[in-house]
Amino acid sequence: MPDIILYPRDTVMRALEVMHRYGVHLLPVVDERHGEILGHVSEEELHRIWSTLPLARMTEILTARATLASEGSAGDRPRVVLLPGGQGVRSTWLH
């Protein structure tokens, strides 16, 4: 079986397709040039994003997540809302 990975340019739709095809629920996002793992994405996370931004790229998701982590939110668990152009905005987590 080949290594199952995602690249920063892969979209949410592509990632969910790969997960479904191979029956996995968590995948690494790998830098194409250096082979470095940039982060991981889960099927659950991607399904939440897919409903509004199916063409968002992995790089946008990881960047928005890193931005939230660097802000060190206290209290409510943050929710990443991606905007066109890869900008992330924090809002309250919705269940």
C-alpha positions as CSV (number, residue, x, y, z in Angstrom):
1,M,0.0,0.0,0.0
2,P,1.4,3.4,-0.9
3,D,2.0,6.1,1.7
4,I,-1.3,8.0,2.2
5,I,-0.6,11.7,2.6
6,L,-2.0,15.1,1.6
7,Y,-0.1,18.1,0.3
8,P,-0.7,21.7,1.1
9,R,-2.4,22.4,-2.2
10,D,-4.9,19.5,-1.8
11,T,-8.5,20.7,-1.2
12,V,-11.0,19.5,1.4
13,M,-12.9,17.6,-1.3
14,R,-9.7,15.8,-2.4
15,A,-8.7,15.0,1.2
16,L,-12.2,13.5,2.0
17,E,-12.0,11.5,-1.2
18,V,-8.6,10.0,-0.2
19,M,-9.8,9.3,3.3
20,H,-12.9,7.5,2.0
21,R,-10.9,5.5,-0.6
22,Y,-8.4,4.2,2.0
23,G,-10.7,4.0,5.0
24,V,-8.6,6.4,7.2
25,H,-9.8,9.2,9.5
26,L,-6.6,11.2,10.0
27,L,-3.9,12.1,7.5
28,P,-0.7,14.0,7.6
29,V,-0.1,17.1,5.4
30,V,3.4,16.9,4.0
31,D,5.6,19.6,2.4
32,E,6.3,18.4,-1.2
33,R,9.9,19.7,-1.4
34,H,11.3,18.7,2.0
35,G,9.0,15.8,3.0
36,E,8.4,17.5,6.3
37,I,5.1,16.9,8.1
38,L,3.3,20.2,8.4
39,G,0.3,18.9,10.4
40,H,-2.5,16.5,10.4
41,V,-6.2,16.8,9.5
42,S,-9.1,14.7,10.7
43,E,-12.1,13.5,8.7
44,E,-14.4,15.1,11.3
45,E,-12.6,18.5,11.0
46,L,-12.8,18.3,7.2
47,H,-16.5,17.4,7.2
48,R,-17.2,20.6,9.2
49,I,-15.2,22.7,6.8
50,W,-16.6,21.0,3.7
51,S,-20.1,22.2,4.3
52,T,-19.1,25.8,3.6
53,L,-15.7,25.7,1.9
54,P,-15.1,22.4,0.0
55,L,-12.3,23.9,-2.1
56,A,-10.3,25.3,0.9
57,R,-6.7,24.0,0.7
58,M,-4.9,22.2,3.4
59,T,-2.4,25.1,3.7
60,E,-5.3,27.4,4.6
61,I,-6.6,25.0,7.2
62,L,-3.2,24.6,8.9
63,T,-2.5,28.3,8.7
64,A,-5.8,29.2,10.4
65,R,-5.3,26.6,13.0
66,A,-1.8,27.9,13.8
67,T,-3.0,31.4,14.0
68,L,-5.6,30.4,16.6
69,A,-3.0,28.4,18.6
70,S,-0.6,31.4,18.7
71,E,-3.4,33.6,20.1
72,G,-3.7,31.1,23.0
73,S,-7.5,31.3,23.4
74,A,-8.7,30.8,26.9
75,G,-12.3,29.7,27.7
76,D,-14.4,28.4,24.9
77,R,-12.9,26.0,22.4
78,P,-12.3,28.1,19.2
79,R,-13.8,27.2,15.8
80,V,-11.8,28.0,12.7
81,V,-13.8,29.8,10.1
82,L,-11.9,30.1,6.8
83,L,-12.4,33.1,4.6
84,P,-11.5,33.5,0.9
85,G,-7.8,34.1,0.6
86,G,-6.9,31.7,3.4
87,Q,-7.6,34.1,6.3
88,G,-8.8,32.4,9.5
89,V,-11.2,34.0,12.0
90,R,-12.0,32.8,15.5
91,S,-15.5,32.4,16.7
92,T,-17.2,30.3,19.4
93,W,-17.3,26.5,18.8
94,L,-20.7,25.4,17.5
95,H,-21.9,21.8,18.2
